[in-house]
Amino acid sequence: MSISAVPSFVIALFPISAIAFFFICSDQCGFLIHQLLNYSKTILLRDFRSLTSLESR
């Protein structure tokens, strides 16, 4: 296998593995990912609010 063929092989495999990973982990990790997204969203909103309050001063 040549070096130039390796990235295309990895790029071709990546979506398949990502989809497989998603389907395998969707049941176990779906709740965890949902919680993580909500957590990060609240942090982002809080940071955004603090930034806007700083700008309004």
Secondary structure, 3 states (H helix, E strand, C coil): CCCCHHHHHHHHHHHHHHHHHHHHHHHHHHHHHHHHHHHHHHHHHHHHHHHHHHHHC
